[in-house]
Amino acid sequence: MDQIPGKLYLVPTPIGNLTDLSARAQRMLAEADLIAAEDTRVAAQLLAKLDLPFKDLVSYHAHNEQSRVDLILAKLAAGQTIALVSDAGMPAISDPGQIVVAAAVQAGYAVCALPGPNAALTALAASGLDSRYFHFEGFIPVKGKERASRLQALAQQAETSLIYEAPHRLAKTLDDLAAQGLGDRRLCLARELTKPYESYLYLSLAEAQDQVKRQAPRGEYVLVLEGREAYLARCPEAGQAGQKDLEDQVREKILLLRKAGLRDRSILEVLVDLCDLGKNDLYQLIKDEASSE
């Protein structure tokens, strides 16, 4: 099958320091037929700073992402080269881009992502925490069940977690993570990466809570949070205490389900979906509770 001529380039832009933009990225911005930008004003300012010729710009952001897909696919069908940029960093990573990339791939167009600035990986590399395996969370949902679900998942995440946060929400996010029992976890608090006031703080999550109470957060943050496996390897007694607490909670549920008239098999079926324990462990707890009655 012949390759369809149009090509979509994902062009990462500086997250603070203009000189981080690669020569290849500059060339692509200069040569593209069209630039699809999260904010056309930000893109125009970048072109002006780089002394690049003004290009055709079209907005492409969270509120019009789906509606712009047809326009971009039509331009690709006409053989045009399109550069997709966000306000800062890599498009499609906590920024618009994923929808049009998926559509372009599905339609058979060539997609090329240029390497470049990324806040999460920059913070991870300097964090001193385990970087072999990691979980990219990005921005946690602001409220509701979705936020609660993600916070619970982060508490159980085996690998190092990378979280983005705005200054006005940082204190609440630290408090919510601490409420999940993560106060003793190691944390690298990376702020204003590549900018003049860039800083890294290496502390526990509880210490970070105290820090933001003493000094109001400013700038954009990346939180690099120690994973559960590394934490338990460092503090095995915490795992033992956590396991006991979990088993005590399961025993309370078993008693309630028995009082409701459920038999052991039905209790097991209910608890498998509710509890973070294996089926064999749950079965043993049910047997132990039955023998103690």
C-alpha positions as CSV (number, residue, x, y, z in Angstrom):
1,M,0.0,0.0,0.0
2,D,1.4,3.4,-1.0
3,Q,2.0,5.8,1.8
4,I,-0.5,8.7,1.9
5,P,1.6,11.9,1.3
6,G,0.6,14.1,4.2
7,K,2.6,13.9,7.5
8,L,1.8,14.9,11.0
9,Y,4.7,16.0,13.2
10,L,4.4,16.4,17.0
11,V,6.8,19.2,17.9
12,P,7.7,19.6,21.6
13,T,8.2,23.2,22.6
14,P,10.2,24.7,25.6
15,I,8.8,24.3,29.1
16,G,10.6,27.4,30.2
17,N,14.0,27.8,28.6
18,L,13.8,28.9,24.9
19,T,17.2,27.4,24.1
20,D,15.9,23.9,24.8
21,L,14.1,24.0,21.4
22,S,16.1,21.7,19.1
23,A,17.4,22.8,15.7
24,R,15.2,20.0,14.2
25,A,12.1,21.4,15.9
26,Q,12.9,24.9,14.7
27,R,13.3,23.6,11.1
28,M,10.0,21.8,11.3
29,L,8.2,24.9,12.5
30,A,9.7,26.8,9.6
31,E,8.9,24.2,7.0
32,A,5.4,23.0,8.0
33,D,2.5,24.0,5.8
34,L,0.3,24.4,8.9
35,I,0.8,24.7,12.6
36,A,-2.0,23.3,14.8
37,A,-1.5,25.0,18.2
38,E,-3.1,24.6,21.6
39,D,-3.1,28.5,21.7
40,T,-2.4,30.3,18.4
41,R,-1.2,33.4,20.4
42,V,1.4,31.4,22.2
43,A,2.6,29.8,19.0
44,A,2.8,33.1,17.2
45,Q,4.9,34.5,20.1
46,L,7.2,31.5,19.8
47,L,7.6,32.0,16.1
48,A,8.4,35.7,16.6
49,K,11.0,34.9,19.3
50,L,12.7,32.5,17.0
51,D,12.5,34.9,14.1
52,L,10.7,32.3,12.0
53,P,8.3,33.2,9.2
54,F,4.7,33.5,10.3
55,K,2.8,30.3,9.4
56,D,-0.8,29.4,8.9
57,L,-2.1,28.7,12.4
58,V,-5.2,26.8,13.5
59,S,-6.3,26.3,17.1
60,Y,-6.3,22.8,18.5
61,H,-7.2,22.5,22.2
62,A,-9.2,20.5,24.7
63,H,-12.5,22.2,23.8
64,N,-12.3,21.9,20.0
65,E,-10.0,18.9,19.6
66,Q,-12.6,16.5,18.2
67,S,-14.0,19.1,15.8
68,R,-10.6,19.9,14.4
69,V,-9.8,16.3,13.5
70,D,-11.6,16.5,10.1
71,L,-9.8,19.7,9.2
72,I,-6.4,18.3,10.0
73,L,-7.2,15.0,8.2
74,A,-8.3,17.0,5.1
75,K,-5.0,18.9,5.1
76,L,-3.1,15.7,5.4
77,A,-5.1,14.2,2.5
78,A,-4.0,17.2,0.4
79,G,-0.4,16.3,1.1
80,Q,0.4,19.0,3.6
81,T,2.9,18.8,6.4
82,I,1.4,19.7,9.8
83,A,3.2,20.6,13.0
84,L,1.3,20.1,16.1
85,V,2.4,22.0,19.2
86,S,1.1,22.6,22.7
87,D,1.8,25.6,24.9
88,A,4.8,23.9,26.4
89,G,6.3,20.4,26.3
90,M,5.3,17.3,24.3
91,P,1.9,17.4,22.6
92,A,-0.5,14.5,23.6
93,I,1.2,14.1,27.0
94,S,-1.2,15.9,29.4
95,D,-1.8,18.3,26.5
96,P,-4.1,18.1,23.4
97,G,-2.9,15.8,20.6
98,Q,-3.9,12.2,21.4
99,I,-7.2,12.4,19.5
100,V,-5.8,13.7,16.2
101,V,-2.8,11.3,16.4
102,A,-5.1,8.3,16.8
103,A,-7.2,9.5,13.9
104,A,-4.2,10.1,11.7
105,V,-2.8,6.7,12.5
106,Q,-6.2,5.1,11.8
107,A,-6.4,6.9,8.5
108,G,-2.9,5.7,7.4
109,Y,-1.0,9.0,7.6
110,A,2.6,9.1,8.8
111,V,3.0,10.5,12.3
112,C,6.4,11.5,13.7
113,A,7.1,12.7,17.2
114,L,10.2,14.8,17.7
115,P,12.1,14.3,21.0
116,G,12.3,17.3,23.2
117,P,11.3,19.1,26.5
118,N,9.1,17.2,28.9
119,A,8.6,18.2,32.5
120,A,7.7,14.8,33.9
121,L,10.9,13.0,32.6
122,T,13.1,16.0,33.5
123,A,11.8,15.8,37.1
124,L,12.1,12.0,37.3
125,A,15.7,12.1,36.1
126,A,16.7,14.5,38.9
127,S,14.5,13.0,41.6
128,G,16.8,10.3,43.0
129,L,13.8,8.0,43.1
130,D,13.5,4.7,41.1
131,S,13.4,5.6,37.4
132,R,13.5,2.1,36.0
133,Y,9.7,1.8,36.2
134,F,7.3,4.6,36.6
135,H,3.7,5.6,36.4
136,F,2.7,8.9,34.6
137,E,-0.4,10.3,36.3
138,G,-0.3,13.9,35.0
139,F,-3.0,16.1,36.5
140,I,-5.2,14.4,39.1
141,P,-9.0,15.1,38.5
142,V,-10.0,18.1,40.5
143,K,-13.0,16.6,42.4
144,G,-15.6,13.9,42.7
145,K,-15.4,10.1,42.4
146,E,-12.8,10.3,39.7
147,R,-10.4,12.1,41.9
148,A,-11.1,9.7,44.8
149,S,-10.5,6.8,42.5
150,R,-7.2,8.1,41.2
151,L,-5.9,9.0,44.7
152,Q,-6.6,5.4,45.9
153,A,-4.9,4.0,42.8
154,L,-1.8,6.2,43.5
155,A,-1.6,4.9,47.1
156,Q,-1.3,1.4,45.7
157,Q,0.9,2.2,42.8
158,A,4.0,-0.1,42.9
159,E,6.2,2.2,40.8
160,T,7.3,5.8,41.1
161,S,4.5,8.2,40.2
162,L,4.8,11.4,38.3
163,I,2.1,14.0,39.0
164,Y,1.5,17.5,37.6
165,E,0.0,20.2,39.8
166,A,-0.8,23.9,39.7
167,P,0.3,26.1,42.6
168,H,-3.2,26.9,43.9
169,R,-4.1,23.2,44.2
170,L,-0.8,21.9,45.5
171,A,-1.6,22.0,49.2
172,K,-4.9,20.2,48.7
173,T,-3.3,17.5,46.6
174,L,-0.6,16.9,49.2
175,D,-3.3,16.7,52.0
176,D,-5.3,14.3,49.9
177,L,-2.3,12.1,49.3
178,A,-1.4,12.1,53.0
179,A,-5.0,11.1,53.8
180,Q,-4.3,7.9,51.8
181,G,-1.5,7.1,54.2
182,L,1.4,8.3,52.1
183,G,2.9,10.9,54.6
184,D,6.1,8.9,54.9
185,R,6.7,8.4,51.2
186,R,9.7,10.1,49.7
187,L,8.9,13.0,47.4
188,C,10.8,15.2,45.0
189,L,9.0,18.5,44.5
190,A,10.2,19.9,41.3
191,R,9.2,23.5,40.5
192,E,9.4,25.9,37.5
193,L,11.6,23.4,35.5
194,T,14.2,25.0,33.2
195,K,13.1,28.5,34.3
196,P,15.1,31.1,36.3
197,Y,13.6,30.0,39.7
198,E,13.8,26.2,39.0
199,S,14.1,24.3,42.3
200,Y,14.1,20.7,43.6
201,L,13.1,19.8,47.1
202,Y,13.8,16.3,48.4
203,L,11.7,15.5,51.4
204,S,8.8,13.3,52.6
205,L,5.2,14.0,51.6
206,A,4.5,15.1,55.2
207,E,7.4,17.5,55.1
208,A,6.1,18.9,51.8
209,Q,2.8,19.6,53.5
210,D,4.6,21.7,56.2
211,Q,6.7,23.4,53.5
212,V,3.7,24.7,51.5
213,K,2.1,25.9,54.7
214,R,5.2,28.0,55.5
215,Q,5.7,29.3,52.0
216,A,2.9,29.8,49.5
217,P,3.5,27.7,46.3
218,R,4.4,29.5,43.1
219,G,4.9,28.2,39.6
220,E,4.1,24.9,38.1
221,Y,5.0,21.7,39.9
222,V,5.9,18.1,39.2
223,L,5.6,15.7,42.1
224,V,7.8,12.6,41.9
225,L,6.3,10.2,44.5
226,E,8.0,7.1,45.8
227,G,6.3,3.9,44.7
228,R,4.8,1.3,47.1
229,E,7.5,-1.3,46.4
230,A,10.4,1.0,47.1
231,Y,8.7,2.3,50.2
232,L,8.0,-1.2,51.6
233,A,11.6,-2.2,50.8
234,R,12.8,0.8,52.8
235,C,10.2,0.4,55.6
236,P,9.0,-3.2,55.8
237,E,7.3,-2.7,59.1
238,A,4.9,-0.3,57.4
239,G,3.8,-3.1,55.1
240,Q,3.2,-5.4,58.0
241,A,1.1,-2.8,59.8
242,G,-0.8,-2.1,56.6
243,Q,-1.5,-5.7,56.0
244,K,-2.9,-6.1,59.5
245,D,-5.2,-3.1,59.2
246,L,-6.5,-4.5,55.9
247,E,-7.2,-7.9,57.4
248,D,-9.0,-6.3,60.3
249,Q,-11.2,-4.4,57.9
250,V,-12.0,-7.6,56.0
251,R,-12.9,-9.4,59.2
252,E,-15.4,-6.6,60.0
253,K,-16.9,-7.1,56.5
254,I,-17.2,-10.8,57.0
255,L,-19.1,-10.4,60.2
256,L,-21.5,-7.9,58.6
257,L,-22.1,-10.2,55.6
258,R,-22.7,-13.2,57.9
259,K,-25.2,-11.2,59.9
260,A,-27.0,-10.4,56.6
261,G,-27.4,-14.2,56.1
262,L,-24.8,-14.8,53.4
263,R,-22.9,-18.2,53.3
264,D,-19.2,-18.5,53.0
265,R,-19.2,-18.9,49.2
266,S,-21.3,-15.8,48.7
267,I,-19.2,-13.9,51.2
268,L,-16.1,-14.8,49.2
269,E,-17.7,-13.7,45.9
270,V,-18.6,-10.3,47.4
271,L,-15.2,-9.7,49.0
272,V,-13.1,-10.6,45.9
273,D,-14.6,-7.5,44.2
274,L,-14.3,-5.3,47.3
275,C,-10.9,-6.1,48.8
276,D,-7.3,-5.8,47.8
277,L,-6.5,-9.4,48.9
278,G,-6.1,-12.6,46.9
279,K,-8.9,-15.2,46.9
280,N,-6.9,-17.7,48.9
281,D,-6.2,-15.1,51.6
282,L,-9.8,-14.1,51.7
283,Y,-10.9,-17.7,52.0
284,Q,-8.6,-18.3,54.9
285,L,-9.9,-15.2,56.7
286,I,-13.5,-16.5,56.2
287,K,-12.5,-19.9,57.6
288,D,-10.7,-18.3,60.6
289,E,-13.7,-16.2,61.4
290,A,-16.1,-19.2,61.2
291,S,-13.9,-21.2,63.6
292,S,-13.7,-18.3,66.1
293,E,-17.5,-17.9,66.4
